[in-house]
Amino acid sequence: MATAETTQATMFCYQCSQTLEGGCTRVGVCGKSPDLASLMDTLIFGLKGVAAYAHHARELGKIDPEVDGFMHEALFATLTNVNFDIADMLGLVLKCGQMNLRAMKILDEGHVEHFGAPVPTEVPTGTRAGRAIVVTGHDMLDMEALLKQTEGRGVDVYTHGEMLPAHAYPALKKFKQLVGNYGGAWWVQKKEFDAWPGAILATTNCILIPRPTYKDRVFTCGVAHVEGCTHIADRNFEPVILKALASPALPDRPGGKLVTGFHHTAILGVADKIVAAVKAEKIRHFFLVGGCDTPGMGGNYYREFVKAVPEDCVVLTLACGKYRFNDLDLGSIDGIPRLLDIGQCNNAYSAIQVAGALADVFKVGVNDLPLTLVLTWFEQKAVAILLTLLALGIKNIRIGPCLPKFITPNILAILVEKFGLIPTADPIKDLEAALAK
Ligand code: SF4
């Protein structure tokens, strides 16, 4: 998977198209500083994230000309000899965050109009005996088409990774063959798909190059392509269904359950209960812990953090970073679950709506709410979401498990000074510091 992290390894000079290994050694020749290159990388990665959300929205019939216009302006601004101004480039980077909010908004509207507003839903994580297809990626329209085509075919459908919130949309959850969720974050998929006997459909990014052991059962659609795997261009998933029918059946294996679907309409539907619990000092603090999961041990930070969150605090989460801890049973406070899965990464829009509504109720700014954001970042959409939060003026965000490598020390210093960005460190000490705020 091409990520912001991995792409950094082949960062190019925007002036001369040479690689910038070891930092820009051509300053004075091409006139670009590493800091300007860093901001341009941030902008380009952010634009990729905006493009993903805007594309999904367009598929649902939602278009924002202002977002489209900005994509052109911003890409043009990264062109050779166009923009050598750090302050202006920083402005474009933050505007990218504003445009991402607009893109996430129309995507949310498209999803809700097409599939209905998500409702909190329990999702089994075991498997039931039978032939099956697992769907990974992010595209709900692909999921809808597959569910329509698998009706009455004797094939079950499971979600994987970021498709989990499909279970919460009324127009999708009504299909009886949508039976559960299999697996977790994108980076564990090689192990998980190796153990999956059925067909696999990858709808978007975050598909990894498959192992030979299961490659013949992988199908792609939309923008996702893998060399040697069958690509479905027209949402006619018959080849996927036939592959599932010809593959071994899944075993009957009991599992646990996950709960998803806490869209902002669901959370704000019980806003009076939440406000009453805050006023009665039964809820002391809210944490938003989530984002794009990063492979490796660094991600354990988020599990340790959530495990240590005191019982009078609520954790909101989204995106695949939640798989680090969403198996934990945190219980509830006055009927309000202490772990609220808002949905996919683009549902950061819902988190922003909830934070804004709470700020209105308590008549304070979002930065004055008892709310701490603890983000895990990895790929381009996470960059776009971080830029959105910064553009909204949200401060003191903790970000980890490592800092974006394309951010130079000087640019980091600007972000720390302007926005109080805090790199994650020790989960317990970070939690104590957040609660002491
Ligand atoms: S949340 Fe981010 S890393 Fe995870 S599957 Fe979605 S885009 Fe990929």
Residues whose N, C-alpha, C, O or C-beta is under 5 A from the ligand:
A	BS01	SF4	E162 W186 C206 G291 C292 D293 A319 C320 C345 E379 K381
